[in-house]
Amino acid sequence: MFLLRYLETLVLILFLASLEAKILRKRTISEVQLMHNIQEHKQVGERQGWLQEKLKNIIVVKSLLSLCLGPSMGKLLK
């Protein structure tokens, strides 16, 4: 009786472990895809930030040049 109960418990544990392993494999693929998407999103944000800084520098330099060179040269820069 004890041996049969032990065997039933062992089979149940192995069955549940095999189900859990299949679920983990699918979830792992989803997690890898999610991490890839997050990294891609971060890179897009970094590129946008870099571009905004460069554009800000261009606008500031253009404004300073128009102030220093006067209104006639400022119109040429626009």
Summary of the structure (lengths in Angstrom):
residues: 78
radius of gyration: 31.9
end to end distance: 93.6
largest distance: 103.1
contacts: 156
relative contact order: 0.05
helix: 96%
strand: 0%
